Amino acid sequence: MTLKELRKYKHITQLEASILTDIPLRTYKRIENDPIYVSTHKYKHAFNVLSDLNDSSSSNETYKPKHILVIGAGYVGLSIAVLLSTDNKVSIIDINKDKVDKLNKRESLFKDKEIEFYLKNKKLDLTAYIPNKELYKNVDYIIIAIPTDYDEISGELNTSNIVSLIDEIRSINKSVPIIIKSTCNIGFCDTLTNKKNIFYSPEFLREGKALYDNLYPTRIIIGGDISSRYIKEFGHLLARHALNRPKVLYMAYKEAEAVKLFSNSYLALRVAYFNELDSFALKNGLSSKNITLGVSSDNRIGDYYNNPSFGYGGYCLPKDTLSLIHSMDEVIDNGLISSIDRSNQKRKEFIILDILERLKDKKDPIIGVYSVASKKGSDNKRYSSILDVIKGLENKGINILYYDESKMDISFFKKKCDLILLNRHYEEFSDVMDKIYTRDIFYRD
């Protein structure tokens, strides 16, 4: 079977196949009719991806659409709302009227290729609203996906808005199943006064790939009363919309809450580990790339999440790690977990000193900042690690020039700067590599 025959068998378009396989459309069209090329080329994974597509959506199973209310239109809320609205009636609430208006015009609220594609090309039963208590009535499920920021005083995630929201929902609808997707402290759900029909289902999404990760979930976790029909029904609801065949694991509240925090803390640990490896290599004049490739070639370690950076950042990893550290303090001496945050802070200090060393012979140097997004392919700037590096350089009296596409020609930006910070390499700067400061060791030369 050729890739084209497989795609048609799965009832998807070339554009959808391009998105699902993460292959540019022009390239995908070229390889689709050439089975030899597919089997020998680096794009051979395309056949495996399409083969693994879940056939449940095209089966003859009887499915009764649900009416689902999602509260919060961030990465988590919007991605799951788009996913479920393909064959359910979905309402989504956000306090920002401009966001509501954009969604009703089928415009994405942030950079995410799959969300943008679905909003423009898929028939979605999705309507956005500003908060209205009447929406709590006559729905089959309510999904809470609001932010829970880290509180430095308490050392915990601030879940007060979730509690208030649940109280508000229950004052109008006593029995509707409520699914909490927001990140919570370990033990939070057990503190709720009325836990009936309330479940915790953590998300494991990447910025810029939120809908993709809902289409291909690594696992589905749901915590709560495992004897409830609603917990199994919601698990099936998520699994039937997945294009792979994910494990669905049911467990107690605390176990589900721990899965979320330990998962993100491990990712933070892995980033910190390879950053320390990179610092060692940089300090001793060694090839960080060679050492990283050698270490990662062990299958027990794996060749992933190993590209050095200025430090881990973004909205989730820092706060989730700190929340876990707080939980660990109450039960055991957590030498490993607590060291993750310290390592990340030391990494940013090391980067600042290394940059200053490179500029020591420059008089009044100007450092250029091309992007402050937390990761490449994302437009989220919250808690980006480069912001701490910039702040440290400014405290040392270094002049910072921010690139603004609407006000500045990129040629002027390149010429004006003595050094340009790139957390990840961009092809636009291949002509001025002598000015680039990046710890991205895997960019294409």
C-alpha positions in Angstrom: 0.0 0.0 0.0 1.4 3.4 -0.9 1.2 6.4 1.4 -1.5 7.8 -0.9 -3.6 4.7 -0.6 -3.2 4.6 3.1 -4.2 8.3 3.4 -7.4 7.7 1.4 -8.2 4.6 3.4 -8.0 6.7 6.6 -10.3 9.4 5.0 -8.0 12.4 5.4 -6.8 15.1 3.1 -3.2 15.7 2.0 -3.2 18.9 4.2 -4.4 16.9 7.2 -1.7 14.3 6.6 0.9 17.0 6.3 -0.1 18.4 9.7 -0.3 15.0 11.4 3.1 13.8 10.1 4.7 17.3 10.7 5.9 17.3 7.1 5.7 20.4 4.9 2.8 20.1 2.5 5.0 20.6 -0.6 7.3 17.8 0.6 4.4 15.5 1.5 2.9 15.8 -1.9 6.3 14.9 -3.5 6.8 11.7 -1.4 3.2 10.4 -1.3 3.4 8.5 -4.5 6.9 7.1 -4.1 6.9 4.1 -1.7 10.7 3.5 -2.2 11.4 7.1 -1.3 9.2 6.9 1.8 10.8 3.7 3.0 14.4 4.9 2.7 14.1 8.6 3.5 14.0 10.3 6.8 10.2 10.9 6.2 9.5 7.1 6.4 7.8 7.8 9.8 4.8 9.3 7.8 3.6 5.8 6.9 3.8 4.7 10.6 1.9 7.8 11.7 -0.9 7.3 9.3 -1.0 3.5 9.9 -1.5 4.2 13.6 -4.4 6.5 13.2 -7.3 5.4 15.3 -10.2 4.1 13.2 -12.8 4.6 15.8 -14.1 7.9 14.4 -14.9 6.1 11.1 -16.4 3.0 12.7 -20.0 2.1 12.9 -20.2 2.7 16.7 -23.2 4.6 17.9 -22.2 7.8 19.5 -24.5 10.3 21.1 -23.0 13.8 20.9 -22.5 15.6 24.2 -23.0 19.3 25.1 -19.7 20.3 26.8 -18.8 23.6 28.4 -15.1 24.6 28.6 -14.1 27.4 31.0 -10.9 29.1 30.0 -9.6 29.7 26.4 -5.9 29.3 27.0 -3.7 26.5 25.5 -5.4 23.8 27.5 -9.0 25.0 27.2 -9.0 26.0 23.5 -7.2 22.8 22.3 -9.6 20.5 24.0 -12.6 22.6 23.0 -11.5 22.4 19.3 -10.9 18.7 19.6 -14.2 17.8 21.2 -16.2 20.2 18.9 -15.6 18.0 15.9 -18.6 15.9 16.9 -20.0 17.5 20.1 -21.6 20.8 20.9 -19.0 22.8 22.7 -19.3 26.2 24.4 -16.2 27.9 25.6 -16.0 30.8 28.1 -13.4 33.4 28.5 -13.4 36.7 30.4 -11.7 38.5 27.5 -14.3 39.7 25.1 -11.7 40.3 22.3 -10.7 36.6 22.5 -14.3 35.6 22.4 -14.9 37.6 19.3 -11.8 36.2 17.6 -12.8 32.7 18.3 -16.3 33.2 16.9 -14.6 34.5 13.8 -12.6 31.2 13.8 -9.3 33.0 14.5 -6.8 31.3 16.8 -5.8 33.0 20.0 -2.1 31.9 19.7 0.4 30.3 17.4 -0.6 26.7 17.0 -0.6 25.1 13.5 -3.2 22.4 14.2 -5.6 24.8 16.0 -5.4 27.3 13.2 -6.0 24.5 10.7 -9.0 23.1 12.5 -10.6 26.5 13.1 -10.3 27.4 9.4 -11.0 24.1 7.7 -13.0 21.8 10.0 -16.7 21.9 10.7 -16.8 22.7 14.4 -19.8 23.1 16.7 -17.9 25.6 18.8 -19.2 28.9 20.2 -17.4 31.3 22.5 -19.0 33.3 25.3 -18.1 35.8 28.0 -19.0 34.4 31.5 -22.7 33.7 31.9 -24.0 31.5 34.7 -26.9 30.3 32.5 -24.3 28.3 30.5 -23.9 26.0 33.5 -27.4 24.6 32.8 -28.2 21.8 30.5 -24.7 20.6 29.7 -23.3 17.1 30.0 -19.8 18.0 31.1 -18.0 21.1 32.4 -14.2 21.3 31.9 -12.3 23.8 34.0 -9.1 25.0 32.3 -8.1 28.3 34.1 -4.6 29.3 35.1 -3.2 28.4 38.5 -0.3 30.7 39.2 2.5 29.9 41.7 2.3 31.8 45.0 5.8 32.5 46.3 4.5 33.1 49.8 2.7 29.8 50.3 4.9 27.8 47.9 1.8 26.4 46.3 -0.3 26.9 43.2 -3.1 29.3 43.7 -6.3 27.2 43.3 -8.7 29.7 44.9 -10.3 30.5 41.6 -11.1 26.9 40.9 -12.8 26.5 44.3 -14.9 29.7 43.6 -15.8 28.4 40.2 -16.9 25.0 41.4 -19.0 26.7 44.1 -20.6 28.9 41.5 -21.3 25.9 39.2 -22.8 23.9 42.0 -25.1 26.7 43.0 -26.8 26.3 39.6 -26.1 22.7 38.6 -25.8 20.3 41.4 -24.9 17.2 39.5 -23.1 18.0 36.2 -19.7 16.2 36.0 -16.9 18.6 36.4 -13.4 17.9 34.9 -10.5 19.9 36.3 -7.8 20.3 33.7 -6.0 23.1 35.5 -2.8 22.1 37.3 -3.4 21.6 41.0 -1.3 21.0 44.1 -1.1 17.4 45.3 -4.0 16.9 47.7 -6.1 19.8 46.3 -9.1 17.7 45.2 -9.4 16.0 48.5 -9.9 19.4 50.2 -13.1 20.0 48.2 -16.2 19.9 50.4 -18.3 18.1 47.8 -16.3 15.8 45.5 -19.2 14.0 43.9 -18.9 14.0 40.1 -15.7 16.0 40.2 -12.6 14.5 38.4 -9.1 15.6 37.8 -7.6 15.0 34.4 -4.1 16.6 34.0 -2.9 17.8 30.6 0.5 17.1 29.0 0.6 19.7 26.2 3.4 21.6 24.5 3.1 25.2 23.7 2.5 25.5 19.9 1.6 21.8 19.7 -1.4 21.8 22.1 -4.0 20.4 19.7 -1.5 17.9 18.2 -0.8 16.6 21.7 -4.6 16.2 22.2 -4.8 14.3 18.9 -1.8 12.1 19.9 -1.9 11.9 23.7 0.9 10.0 25.4 -1.6 8.9 28.0 -4.9 9.9 29.4 -5.0 10.3 33.2 -8.2 10.7 35.2 -8.4 10.9 39.0 -11.5 10.5 41.1 -14.1 7.9 42.1 -13.2 5.0 39.8 -16.6 3.4 40.4 -18.3 6.4 38.7 -19.7 5.9 35.2 -18.7 9.4 34.4 -15.0 8.8 34.9 -15.1 6.0 32.4 -17.4 7.9 30.0 -15.0 10.9 30.0 -12.0 8.7 29.5 -13.7 7.1 26.5 -14.7 10.5 25.2 -11.1 11.7 25.1 -9.7 8.4 23.8 -12.2 8.2 20.9 -11.0 11.6 19.7 -7.4 10.6 19.8 -5.8 9.6 16.5 -3.5 7.1 18.2 -4.4 4.5 20.8 -3.5 6.0 24.2 -3.5 4.3 27.5 -6.4 5.5 29.8 -5.4 5.3 33.4 -7.9 5.8 36.2 -6.6 6.5 39.7 -7.1 8.4 43.0 -7.1 12.2 43.0 -3.6 12.5 44.7 -2.1 10.0 42.3 -3.4 11.9 39.2 -2.2 15.2 40.7 1.2 13.6 41.4 1.5 12.3 37.9 1.2 15.9 36.5 3.8 17.5 38.9 6.3 14.6 38.7 6.1 14.5 34.9 6.8 18.2 34.5 9.5 18.1 37.2 11.2 15.2 35.3 11.2 17.3 32.1 12.7 20.2 34.0 15.3 17.9 35.5 16.2 16.6 32.0 16.6 20.2 30.7 18.7 21.1 33.7 20.9 17.9 33.3 21.8 18.6 29.7 22.3 22.3 30.5 24.8 21.4 33.2 26.5 19.1 30.7 26.7 22.0 28.3 28.1 24.3 31.0 30.8 21.8 31.7 31.7 21.5 28.0 31.7 25.2 27.5 33.9 25.8 30.6 36.4 23.2 29.4 36.5 23.9 25.7 34.8 20.7 24.7 32.2 19.9 22.2 28.8 19.8 23.9 27.3 18.3 20.8 29.7 15.3 20.8 29.2 14.6 24.5 25.4 15.0 24.3 25.2 12.6 21.3 27.4 10.1 23.0 25.4 10.2 26.2 22.0 10.2 24.4 22.9 7.2 22.2 22.2 4.9 25.2 18.6 3.7 24.7 18.0 3.9 28.4 18.7 7.7 28.2 17.3 8.5 24.8 17.9 11.1 22.1 15.2 13.6 23.1 14.8 16.7 25.2 18.6 17.1 25.2 19.3 20.3 23.3 20.9 22.9 25.7 19.2 26.2 26.3 19.4 29.3 28.5 17.4 27.4 31.1 13.9 26.0 31.3 11.1 28.5 31.4 7.6 28.9 30.2 4.4 28.8 32.2 4.4 25.2 33.4 7.8 23.7 34.2 9.0 26.4 36.7 5.8 26.6 38.7 5.0 22.9 38.7 8.5 22.0 39.9 8.3 24.6 42.7 4.9 23.2 43.7 6.3 19.7 43.8 9.3 20.9 45.9 6.8 22.3 48.4 4.9 19.0 48.5 8.1 17.0 48.9 9.3 19.2 51.8 6.4 17.9 53.9 7.3 14.2 53.7 10.9 13.6 52.8 14.3 15.2 52.4 14.1 16.0 48.7 17.7 16.6 47.7 17.1 15.7 44.0 13.9 17.5 43.3 14.9 20.7 45.1 18.1 20.8 43.2 16.3 21.2 39.9 15.3 24.8 40.5 18.8 25.7 41.9 20.4 24.2 38.8 18.2 26.3 36.6 19.1 29.5 38.4 22.8 28.7 38.2 22.5 28.0 34.5 21.1 31.4 33.8 23.9 33.0 35.9 26.5 31.0 34.0 25.1 32.1 30.6 25.2 35.8 31.7 28.8 35.5 32.8 29.8 33.7 29.6 28.1 36.5 27.5 29.9 39.2 29.5 33.2 37.4 29.0 32.7 37.4 25.2 32.0 41.2 25.3 34.8 42.2 27.6 36.8 43.9 24.9 33.8 45.8 23.5 33.2 49.4 24.5 29.5 50.0 25.2 28.3 46.8 23.5 24.8 46.4 22.2 23.2 43.0 22.6 20.3 42.2 20.3 17.2 40.2 21.3 15.3 38.7 18.4 12.7 36.8 20.3 11.7 36.5 24.0 9.2 33.6 23.4 9.7 30.7 25.8 10.3 28.3 22.9 10.7 28.3 19.1 7.3 27.9 17.3 5.5 29.5 20.2 4.4 33.1 20.8 4.1 32.6 24.6 6.5 34.9 26.4 5.5 34.1 30.0 8.4 33.3 32.3 10.8 32.7 29.4 14.3 31.9 30.6 15.8 34.5 28.2 14.0 37.3 30.2 16.1 36.5 33.3 19.3 36.5 31.2 18.3 39.9 29.7 17.6 41.3 33.2 20.9 40.1 34.5 22.7 41.8 31.5 20.8 45.0 32.0 21.8 45.0 35.7 25.4 44.9 34.5 24.8 48.0 32.4 24.6 46.3 29.0 22.5 48.0 26.3 19.7 45.8 24.9 18.1 46.2 21.5 14.9 44.4 20.9 14.0 43.4 17.4 10.6 44.7 16.3 9.5 43.6 12.8 7.0 46.4 12.4 9.6 49.2 13.2 13.0 47.8 12.3 14.6 46.3 9.2 16.4 43.0 10.1 19.5 44.1 8.2 19.8 47.2 10.5 19.3 45.0 13.5 22.1 42.6 12.5 24.4 45.5 11.8 23.7 47.4 14.9 24.2 44.6 17.4 27.6 43.4 18.7 26.0 40.1 19.8 22.6 38.6 19.1 20.9 36.2 21.6 19.1 33.3 20.2 17.8 30.6 22.5 17.2 28.6 19.4 18.9 29.1 16.0 16.9 30.9 13.2 17.9 30.6 9.6 17.5 34.3 9.2 20.8 34.8 11.0 22.9 32.2 9.2 24.8 35.1 7.5 26.0 36.6 10.8 27.0 33.5 12.8 30.0 35.4 14.2 27.5 37.6 16.1 25.2 34.9 17.3 25.2 33.6 20.9 23.2 30.4 21.2 23.5 27.1 23.1 21.4 25.4 20.4 23.8 22.6 19.4 21.5 20.8 17.0 20.7 23.5 14.5 21.4 22.8 10.8 24.8 24.2 9.7 
